Amino acid sequence: MSSCPGHVTLEPERLPPPVVKGWPLLGSAFPLLRDPLGFLRRAHEEHGDIFMVKAPGMSLVVLAGMEANRFIAERGRECLSSAKFWQGTLDEMDCPHSFIGVDGEVHRFQRALMKPLFARTAFNERISKLAEIFMSEIREGFGKRQLVSPLFRYVVSRQIGGSLQGYLPSAEEVEALMHYQTTAMNVCSLKKWPRFMLKLPKYRRAKRKVQELADRIIRQADHNGDSTGYFQTLREKGQKVKPEWFTPGDLRNHAVISFLAGIDTVGATLSFALLELFKQPEMVRLLRAEVDEVFQRGLPDADALERMEKVNNFVREILRVYPAAFALRRTATRNFDFQGYTVGCGQDIILFITANHTNAAWFKEPDRFDIARYEAPHCEHRVGGAWAPFGRGPHTCIGAGLANILLTLNLSLFLFHTEIIPDCDLSKVSMDYSNPTAGLSKGFAIKFTPRRASS
């Protein structure tokens, strides 16, 4: 739990941030639950870069815009904490030192330890394995109706597990992971669901299955050798040096955290990409021309994937228009001023890090889908703080490098090897916020067939 050293009474002449009007008693609870991204965008447009939203049992200050993103990067470690928001979930998962929900020395130590494991260069020799796993699962689905969300959750989880932990989870294990994470976060951190959800048989079964999965992954690494070096690093450079930060529960969390952190965001972004390609058939032809030219020389490595300008810019624009992780939750650890308002120590905060994504000051004609905005001389995403799909500050997504590889590689494999058509009414596909990150409605379905005889 964060504390507030040096807390002082706020000056009485300081005005509190403006409050977004809501319903009596309910406040802004309904739009926060149903369409939080749209709600935050509208409120930001109306109230500016700092405002307050209220709902039963909570009062949240929202910081948004360029100045907010720069504040997070420059003063986030000094003024903001992740601990209060994450504490309930980490208690439920029995991993009090998980690096996603701790601050200070504990966070810095673990992040420095794990960052090389998730770096883009660490996966350069694993591209063929990632591609093999993806195509194996795709070939199994040729000609069949596929629900997009579970398909991508399964494929991406096996890519992450195979490349990081040397373990390929089953479809049942993946769905257990998703139910476990979604329920724990919605109950314990986001406070969207009542606590009795933690007692339901479905959740208890999922929790037990995830714990068994974590133990199985750890045993396999200990007994059969750690081919990826993941647990070897955690044990030799982590547990032996700081055993108090690597309890049995913490190690279990390390065994599954890459699944929990990556499945939803990467899978959702791939879903958004397919939806946009269905809307823009000419984009398929444009991207496929680049993909064909590169892939006809063989499977590209990480550097070659990064040089695929059109595909990478398409992914960047998807991340701008459809940010899966569009906001972060923090708590103020001290009083601080922001644009003439004082935020008090202990105040719960929403960091609307992607507010700039639809701001014409940084992205020309933001409502237009345009991959050319990332090309020279525009390079709109390079303005510091404007484009922030992976967060800002000390908790910036550690897996951003891996996410970019998976997004570019998987999208390219789809374009090179398959023909994809929607198998649902696209007019009924909408944003879904039932999971902790944004996604698409569960009825979004596709069919794909081989594009080439060699597929």
C-alpha positions in Angstrom: 0.0 0.0 0.0 1.3 3.4 -0.9 1.9 6.0 1.8 2.1 9.8 1.8 5.2 11.0 3.5 5.2 14.8 4.1 1.5 15.1 3.6 0.2 18.6 4.0 -3.2 20.1 4.0 -4.3 21.4 0.6 -4.5 25.2 0.3 -8.2 26.2 0.6 -8.1 28.5 -2.4 -7.0 25.6 -4.7 -10.0 24.5 -6.8 -10.6 20.7 -7.3 -10.6 19.4 -10.8 -13.9 19.7 -12.6 -16.3 16.8 -12.1 -17.9 15.1 -15.1 -21.7 15.2 -14.7 -23.3 11.9 -14.0 -26.5 10.3 -12.7 -27.6 10.8 -9.1 -26.0 8.2 -6.8 -24.5 6.3 -9.8 -22.3 9.1 -11.1 -20.4 8.0 -14.3 -20.6 4.3 -13.4 -22.6 3.3 -16.5 -20.4 4.8 -19.2 -17.3 3.7 -17.3 -18.5 0.1 -17.5 -20.0 0.1 -21.0 -17.7 2.3 -23.0 -14.8 3.6 -20.9 -12.6 4.6 -23.9 -15.4 6.6 -25.6 -16.4 8.1 -22.2 -12.8 9.3 -21.5 -12.4 10.7 -25.0 -15.6 12.7 -24.7 -14.9 13.9 -21.2 -11.3 14.9 -22.2 -12.7 16.9 -25.1 -15.1 18.7 -22.9 -13.1 19.2 -19.7 -9.5 19.3 -20.8 -6.4 17.5 -19.4 -7.6 17.0 -15.8 -11.0 16.2 -14.5 -12.7 14.0 -12.0 -15.1 11.1 -12.5 -17.3 9.6 -9.7 -19.0 6.3 -9.3 -20.3 4.4 -6.3 -17.4 3.9 -3.9 -14.9 5.7 -6.0 -13.6 9.1 -7.0 -11.0 9.2 -9.7 -8.9 12.0 -11.1 -8.1 11.7 -14.8 -4.9 13.0 -16.2 -4.7 13.2 -20.0 -3.0 14.8 -22.9 0.6 15.6 -23.8 1.5 17.3 -20.6 0.1 14.4 -18.6 2.2 11.9 -20.5 5.3 13.9 -20.0 4.5 14.2 -16.3 4.2 10.4 -16.1 7.6 9.9 -17.8 9.4 12.6 -15.8 7.7 12.5 -12.3 5.8 9.2 -12.3 8.3 7.4 -10.1 8.2 10.3 -7.6 4.5 11.0 -7.5 2.6 7.9 -8.6 2.3 4.3 -7.3 0.8 1.1 -8.8 0.6 -0.7 -5.5 -2.8 0.3 -4.2 -4.6 -0.6 -7.4 -2.9 -3.9 -7.8 -2.7 -5.0 -4.2 -6.1 -6.8 -4.1 -5.3 -8.8 -7.3 -1.8 -9.7 -6.1 -3.2 -10.9 -2.8 -5.7 -13.0 -4.6 -3.0 -14.5 -6.8 -0.6 -14.9 -3.9 2.3 -13.0 -5.6 2.9 -9.9 -3.4 6.1 -9.0 -5.3 4.9 -9.3 -8.9 6.7 -6.6 -10.8 3.5 -5.4 -12.4 2.1 -4.1 -9.1 5.1 -3.0 -7.0 7.2 0.1 -7.0 10.7 1.3 -5.9 13.6 -1.0 -5.6 11.5 -4.2 -5.9 10.2 -3.1 -9.2 13.5 -1.8 -10.5 15.4 -5.0 -9.6 12.9 -7.3 -11.3 12.5 -5.1 -14.4 16.3 -4.9 -14.9 16.4 -8.7 -14.5 13.6 -9.4 -16.9 14.0 -6.7 -19.6 16.7 -8.7 -21.5 14.4 -11.7 -21.6 11.7 -9.7 -23.4 14.0 -7.6 -25.7 13.4 -7.9 -29.4 17.0 -9.2 -29.9 16.2 -12.1 -27.6 13.7 -13.4 -30.1 15.7 -13.1 -33.3 16.6 -16.8 -33.2 13.1 -17.8 -32.2 11.2 -16.3 -35.2 11.1 -19.7 -37.0 9.6 -21.3 -33.8 7.0 -18.5 -33.5 6.1 -18.9 -37.2 5.9 -22.7 -36.9 3.5 -22.5 -33.9 1.3 -19.9 -35.7 1.0 -21.8 -39.0 0.5 -25.2 -37.2 -2.6 -23.8 -35.5 -3.8 -21.9 -38.6 -3.6 -25.0 -40.8 -5.8 -26.9 -38.3 -8.4 -24.2 -38.8 -8.5 -24.1 -42.6 -12.1 -24.1 -43.8 -13.6 -23.9 -40.3 -15.6 -21.1 -38.7 -13.3 -19.5 -36.1 -14.3 -17.2 -33.3 -11.5 -14.6 -33.4 -10.9 -13.9 -29.7 -10.4 -17.5 -28.5 -8.4 -18.4 -31.7 -5.9 -15.6 -31.1 -5.7 -16.2 -27.4 -4.8 -19.8 -28.0 -2.3 -19.1 -30.8 -0.5 -16.2 -29.1 -0.4 -18.1 -25.8 1.4 -21.0 -27.4 3.8 -18.7 -29.2 4.6 -17.0 -25.9 4.8 -20.2 -23.9 6.9 -22.0 -26.5 9.4 -19.2 -26.9 9.7 -18.0 -23.3 8.9 -21.1 -21.1 9.3 -23.9 -23.5 5.8 -25.0 -22.8 2.7 -25.1 -25.1 -0.5 -24.6 -23.1 -3.7 -26.4 -24.1 -6.9 -24.6 -25.1 -8.4 -25.4 -21.8 -5.4 -24.0 -19.9 -5.6 -20.8 -22.0 -9.3 -20.2 -21.2 -8.6 -20.9 -17.6 -5.8 -18.3 -17.6 -8.2 -15.8 -19.2 -11.1 -16.4 -16.7 -8.7 -16.4 -13.8 -7.1 -13.0 -14.8 -10.4 -11.4 -15.8 -12.3 -12.3 -12.7 -9.5 -11.5 -10.3 -8.9 -8.1 -11.8 -12.5 -7.2 -12.2 -13.3 -8.1 -8.6 -10.1 -7.1 -6.8 -8.7 -4.1 -8.7 -11.3 -2.6 -11.0 -14.1 -3.3 -8.5 -16.5 -4.0 -11.4 -17.7 -7.3 -10.1 -18.8 -8.4 -6.6 -16.5 -10.4 -4.4 -18.8 -13.5 -4.4 -17.5 -14.1 -8.0 -14.3 -15.4 -6.4 -16.3 -18.2 -4.7 -18.0 -19.5 -7.8 -17.0 -23.0 -9.0 -16.0 -21.9 -12.4 -13.5 -19.4 -11.0 -12.2 -21.8 -8.4 -11.6 -24.4 -11.1 -9.8 -21.9 -13.3 -7.6 -20.7 -10.4 -6.7 -24.3 -9.5 -5.9 -25.1 -13.2 -3.6 -22.0 -13.5 -1.8 -22.9 -10.3 -1.3 -26.4 -11.6 -0.1 -25.0 -14.9 2.4 -22.7 -13.2 3.8 -25.6 -11.1 4.0 -27.8 -14.3 6.0 -25.2 -16.1 8.4 -24.7 -13.2 8.9 -28.5 -12.8 9.5 -28.9 -16.5 12.2 -26.2 -16.4 13.8 -27.7 -13.3 13.8 -31.3 -14.4 14.2 -31.1 -18.2 16.5 -28.1 -18.4 15.5 -24.5 -19.2 16.0 -24.3 -22.9 15.0 -20.6 -23.0 17.0 -19.4 -19.9 13.9 -17.8 -18.4 13.8 -19.7 -15.1 17.5 -20.0 -14.9 17.7 -16.2 -14.9 14.9 -15.9 -12.3 16.6 -18.4 -10.0 20.3 -17.5 -10.3 20.0 -13.7 -10.7 16.7 -13.2 -8.8 15.9 -15.8 -6.2 19.4 -16.4 -5.0 20.1 -12.6 -4.7 16.7 -11.5 -3.3 14.9 -14.6 -2.0 12.4 -12.5 -0.1 11.1 -11.1 -3.5 10.7 -14.5 -5.1 8.3 -16.5 -2.8 6.7 -19.7 -4.2 3.7 -17.6 -5.1 5.9 -15.0 -6.9 7.6 -17.8 -8.9 4.2 -19.2 -9.9 3.3 -15.7 -11.1 6.5 -15.4 -13.1 5.6 -18.7 -14.8 2.3 -17.4 -16.2 2.7 -13.6 -16.2 3.8 -13.5 -19.8 0.6 -15.3 -20.8 -1.6 -13.0 -18.7 0.1 -9.8 -19.9 0.4 -10.7 -23.6 -2.6 -12.9 -24.6 -5.3 -10.3 -24.3 -3.4 -7.2 -25.7 -1.7 -8.9 -28.7 -4.8 -11.0 -29.4 -7.1 -8.0 -29.3 -4.8 -6.0 -31.5 -4.7 -8.7 -34.1 -8.5 -8.8 -34.0 -8.7 -5.0 -34.6 -6.2 -5.5 -37.5 -8.5 -8.1 -39.2 -11.6 -5.9 -38.7 -9.8 -2.9 -40.3 -8.6 -5.1 -43.3 -12.2 -6.2 -43.9 -13.2 -2.5 -44.0 -10.4 -1.7 -46.4 -9.7 -4.3 -49.1 -7.3 -2.0 -50.8 -5.2 -2.1 -47.6 -4.9 -5.9 -48.0 -3.5 -5.5 -51.5 -1.0 -2.8 -50.3 0.3 -4.8 -47.4 0.3 -8.1 -49.2 2.6 -6.7 -51.9 5.2 -5.8 -49.3 4.8 -9.1 -47.5 5.1 -11.2 -50.7 8.3 -9.4 -51.7 9.9 -10.1 -48.3 8.6 -13.6 -47.6 9.5 -14.9 -51.1 13.1 -14.6 -50.0 12.4 -16.8 -47.0 11.1 -16.3 -43.5 12.4 -12.8 -42.3 14.3 -12.4 -39.1 13.4 -9.7 -36.5 15.4 -7.0 -38.4 13.7 -7.8 -41.7 10.3 -7.7 -40.0 11.2 -4.2 -38.6 12.1 -3.0 -42.1 8.6 -3.9 -43.5 7.5 -0.2 -43.4 3.9 -0.6 -44.6 3.1 -3.5 -42.3 4.7 -1.8 -39.3 2.9 1.4 -40.0 -0.4 -0.4 -40.3 0.2 -2.0 -36.9 1.1 1.5 -35.5 -2.1 2.9 -36.8 -4.1 0.0 -35.4 -2.5 0.7 -32.0 -3.4 4.4 -32.3 -7.0 3.9 -33.3 -7.8 0.8 -31.3 -5.6 1.0 -28.1 -6.2 -2.2 -26.1 -4.5 -0.8 -23.0 -5.8 2.8 -23.3 -5.4 3.9 -19.7 -3.5 3.0 -16.5 -4.5 3.2 -12.9 -2.3 4.8 -10.3 -2.4 6.4 -6.8 -0.8 9.7 -5.9 2.0 9.2 -3.3 2.2 12.9 -2.5 0.4 16.2 -3.3 1.3 17.6 -6.7 0.0 20.3 -8.9 -1.1 19.8 -12.5 -2.4 22.6 -14.7 -3.4 24.8 -11.8 -5.2 22.0 -9.8 -3.8 20.2 -6.8 -4.0 16.4 -6.7 -4.0 15.2 -3.2 -1.9 12.4 -1.7 -3.8 9.1 -1.7 -6.0 10.2 -4.7 -6.9 7.4 -7.1 -5.9 8.3 -10.7 -6.7 7.2 -14.2 -3.8 8.0 -16.6 -5.5 8.4 -20.0 -2.2 7.8 -21.8 -3.8 7.4 -25.3 -5.8 10.6 -25.2 -3.4 12.2 -27.7 -4.2 9.4 -30.2 -7.3 11.4 -31.4 -5.9 14.9 -31.0 -5.5 16.8 -34.2 -2.6 18.7 -32.7 -0.5 15.6 -32.9 -2.2 13.4 -35.5 -3.6 15.2 -38.5 -7.2 14.3 -39.3 -7.2 11.8 -36.4 -10.5 10.2 -37.5 -9.0 9.1 -40.7 -7.1 5.7 -40.8 -3.8 6.7 -42.5 -0.6 4.6 -42.3 1.3 7.3 -44.2 1.3 9.5 -41.1 4.2 7.4 -39.8 6.3 7.9 -42.9 9.0 10.6 -43.3 8.7 13.5 -43.1 5.5 13.2 -41.0 6.6 10.6 -38.4 3.7 11.8 -36.1 4.3 9.0 -33.6 7.8 10.2 -32.9 6.7 13.3 -31.0 7.5 12.4 -27.4 4.4 11.4 -25.5 1.9 11.6 -28.4 1.8 7.9 -29.3 1.6 5.7 -26.2 0.0 2.3 -26.8 2.5 0.5 -24.4 2.2 2.9 -21.5 4.4 5.6 -20.1 6.8 6.0 -17.2 8.5 3.3 -15.0 5.9 0.7 -15.8 6.0 1.0 -19.6 5.1 -2.5 -21.0 8.2 -4.7 -20.7 7.0 -6.9 -23.5 6.6 -4.2 -26.1 9.4 -5.6 -28.2 7.9 -9.1 -28.2 4.4 -7.7 -28.9 5.7 -5.9 -32.0 7.3 -9.0 -33.3 4.2 -11.1 -32.8 1.9 -8.5 -34.3 4.1 -8.0 -37.4 4.9 -11.6 -37.9 1.4 -13.0 -37.4 -0.2 -10.4 -39.6 2.4 -11.1 -42.3 1.9 -14.9 -42.1 -1.9 -14.4 -42.4 -1.4 -12.2 -45.5 1.1 -14.5 -47.1 -0.5 -17.8 -46.5 -4.2 -17.4 -46.2 -7.3 -15.8 -47.7 -9.6 -14.5 -44.9 -13.3 -13.7 -45.0 -15.6 -12.6 -42.2 -18.1 -15.2 -41.1 -20.4 -12.9 -39.1 -22.4 -9.7 -39.6 -19.6 -7.1 -39.3 -22.1 -4.4 -38.5 -22.8 -6.1 -35.2 -19.1 -6.3 -34.2 -18.4 -3.8 -31.5 -15.9 -2.9 -28.8 -16.1 -5.1 -25.7 -14.8 -4.0 -22.3 -15.7 -7.0 -20.2 -12.0 -8.0 -20.0 -9.5 -5.7 -18.3 -8.3 -4.6 -21.8 -10.4 -3.5 -24.7 -11.3 -6.1 -27.3 -14.0 -6.9 -29.9 -17.4 -8.6 -29.3 -17.3 -12.3 -28.8 -19.3 -13.1 -32.0 -16.6 -11.8 -34.3 -15.9 -14.8 -36.5 -13.8 -15.5 -39.6 -13.0 -18.3 -42.1 -9.6 -18.7 -43.8 -8.4 -20.9 -46.6 -4.9 -21.6 -48.0 -3.7 -18.8 -50.4 -0.9 -20.9 -51.9 -0.6 -24.6 -52.7 2.5 -24.7 -50.5 0.5 -23.6 -47.4 
